[in-house]
Amino acid sequence: MTPEIPRNDIDILRRLAERKVTIANDPVNLERRQAWYRLDTGDAPRPMILAESAGVRDARRPAYEGPLQCQHPEARRLEHALQNEIWRFEHLRDDHVVEPVINVKWSVSASDYGVTSIQHQTDGAILGARSWDPP
């Protein structure tokens, strides 16, 4: 069982969530949302730009400044996601729309059902190709 999230972590996450809601209601963000809707109808007011950095940015060196402050592992993951989204709006300034919600992914695990799969990939690689030996 995961220990309870410390009060300080909750306070940090609340501040970041408040910043996210502020950004979601920012006129620039609202214009971006409308521009995407207009693009979908074929009436784009301008070319839309998304800078996808997930596959090229090193996960150990995030885009935002400073280290994570939360201590609890789940809180740190959420803090990381919020910091990235805030950084994207404030610094990258592409046409990504910040929504006033936080999407939390499901935690799912499965066994190997008694059949071990041997996988090969570069040591320490987070991204990249991998291969496996079929049983």
Contacts in CASP RR format, 6 or more apart in sequence:
PFRMAT RR
TARGET T0000
AUTHOR 0000-0000-0000
METHOD contacts of the structure
MODEL  1
MTPEIPRNDIDILRRLAERKVTIANDPVNLERRQAWYRLDTGDAPRPMIL
AESAGVRDARRPAYEGPLQCQHPEARRLEHALQNEIWRFEHLRDDHVVEP
VINVKWSVSASDYGVTSIQHQTDGAILGARSWDPP
2 72 0 8 1.000
2 73 0 8 1.000
2 74 0 8 1.000
3 72 0 8 1.000
5 72 0 8 1.000
5 74 0 8 1.000
5 75 0 8 1.000
6 71 0 8 1.000
6 72 0 8 1.000
6 75 0 8 1.000
8 70 0 8 1.000
8 71 0 8 1.000
9 69 0 8 1.000
9 70 0 8 1.000
9 71 0 8 1.000
9 72 0 8 1.000
9 75 0 8 1.000
9 79 0 8 1.000
10 75 0 8 1.000
12 69 0 8 1.000
12 70 0 8 1.000
12 75 0 8 1.000
12 79 0 8 1.000
13 70 0 8 1.000
13 75 0 8 1.000
13 78 0 8 1.000
13 79 0 8 1.000
13 82 0 8 1.000
16 79 0 8 1.000
16 82 0 8 1.000
16 83 0 8 1.000
16 86 0 8 1.000
17 82 0 8 1.000
17 102 0 8 1.000
19 82 0 8 1.000
19 86 0 8 1.000
20 82 0 8 1.000
20 85 0 8 1.000
20 86 0 8 1.000
20 98 0 8 1.000
20 100 0 8 1.000
20 102 0 8 1.000
21 100 0 8 1.000
23 29 0 8 1.000
23 85 0 8 1.000
23 86 0 8 1.000
23 89 0 8 1.000
23 90 0 8 1.000
23 98 0 8 1.000
24 98 0 8 1.000
24 99 0 8 1.000
24 100 0 8 1.000
25 100 0 8 1.000
26 89 0 8 1.000
29 89 0 8 1.000
29 97 0 8 1.000
29 98 0 8 1.000
32 95 0 8 1.000
32 96 0 8 1.000
32 97 0 8 1.000
33 97 0 8 1.000
35 44 0 8 1.000
35 45 0 8 1.000
35 46 0 8 1.000
35 48 0 8 1.000
35 95 0 8 1.000
36 48 0 8 1.000
36 95 0 8 1.000
36 97 0 8 1.000
38 44 0 8 1.000
38 45 0 8 1.000
39 48 0 8 1.000
48 95 0 8 1.000
49 94 0 8 1.000
49 95 0 8 1.000
50 94 0 8 1.000
50 95 0 8 1.000
50 96 0 8 1.000
51 92 0 8 1.000
51 94 0 8 1.000
51 96 0 8 1.000
53 63 0 8 1.000
53 92 0 8 1.000
55 127 0 8 1.000
57 63 0 8 1.000
59 126 0 8 1.000
62 80 0 8 1.000
62 83 0 8 1.000
62 84 0 8 1.000
62 87 0 8 1.000
63 84 0 8 1.000
63 87 0 8 1.000
63 88 0 8 1.000
63 91 0 8 1.000
63 92 0 8 1.000
64 83 0 8 1.000
64 84 0 8 1.000
64 86 0 8 1.000
64 87 0 8 1.000
68 76 0 8 1.000
68 79 0 8 1.000
68 80 0 8 1.000
68 83 0 8 1.000
69 79 0 8 1.000
70 76 0 8 1.000
70 78 0 8 1.000
70 79 0 8 1.000
78 102 0 8 1.000
78 104 0 8 1.000
81 102 0 8 1.000
82 102 0 8 1.000
85 98 0 8 1.000
88 94 0 8 1.000
88 96 0 8 1.000
88 98 0 8 1.000
89 96 0 8 1.000
89 98 0 8 1.000
115 135 0 8 1.000
116 135 0 8 1.000
117 132 0 8 1.000
117 133 0 8 1.000
117 134 0 8 1.000
117 135 0 8 1.000
118 132 0 8 1.000
118 133 0 8 1.000
119 130 0 8 1.000
119 131 0 8 1.000
119 132 0 8 1.000
120 130 0 8 1.000
120 131 0 8 1.000
120 132 0 8 1.000
120 133 0 8 1.000
121 128 0 8 1.000
121 129 0 8 1.000
121 130 0 8 1.000
121 131 0 8 1.000
122 128 0 8 1.000
END
